[in-house]
């Protein structure tokens, strides 16, 4: 298995998508990231199909309002490649056994390396994420001022996802304290975290308890 991080280029040229080009205060470079590092090696066909469908669905949700989508994968990179490339996304292969925190740091650095200043991060642990939810998060971020470093939806967040991080939050995560989870950095900087009300029925149906802030 690979011992270092490798970038696998998508043979399909991903189209650039406008995100914050009109009436924005933040930089327009919003990138999408899907964390799909958990291996399905040895899993039955049903479990594998569920993972592949989940990756495909998340890429679709992110595509409309981000300039590019990066997918972090682990040992099952070869098997997931057709799904990722078929959605005009990019694949970043991580070392075997990479932790969620290590995967997130790696992907945030990838975002900066590609000249983007903001990122929406989600993972396969987040069910029901839709393009409408992504659109509202991006729109809120683009309309916000410099005091807003992150945007989260008004739903239960699982393992700190989904979250839209701006440049300040990304830099803090990468250069500062070695946070173990996304919700820790959001909690420590909650005065810079903005929440958006989700009206999309599919996303709202994920939870019946209302939104729980990660610092509650």
Steps between C-alpha positions, in 0.01 A plus 500: 500500500621856445706653778464857386220718380434475131283711274317319223397736224154466354514428127178700459562872513288638780312813396554810706184598681412849617441523874553845651567706191203734544451726801759317706723619779700181532730349239314302232712187534264252670610140469311184598658217698358154565672287763461137391812346648338201671581181311233256388756225443334167570154656522211336323365639175210680668730697733733588217209618285377719786840667533533560127150648484575720800815640339314564175213674678729731698698599190173582323385717791829690503549540126258785430637753750871417521783550254630147541441194716782301661434153642732353764524123461694220666569141408202472267618783274519285190145375540359848569688669216231441231230643729707810580622564148153442361382800702788720375661508845860453612636220715765539770633170632607496865728255682341185636357550847490881482288645781204730435695794645805425284278463194335835568833680543630348179194606305502853640860536385400366157236771480757772571748343259240535225456871567158475668417698813193316626376143521186306578598179677267205534531126547313176447377530860268782388172369354257710301740776395350671196593760241248738658678483836836560332358793304370670813829450684703648213258790456514586870879487500530714188272765650675503837776731614853419608387425854334179376756220474267203468141410414305198627140390437228499763496122525684248714864498392666160503875514570501871415359459151382656281687823557609783273839636613647827379869579474531615861352177635705284265822674601413470868436130462823439308742737671376510856419240760473142378123463524367146505160577348333774300247571773782593741623787285142617441433494872814698583408768244122499520479879476618462140262213410175586321203262477249483217142380518440198280166495321575203275261221618746219426780658703264604781368145526842374607430604857185552706680658796601831343849631457754431774801726504827310534584705810175420684 
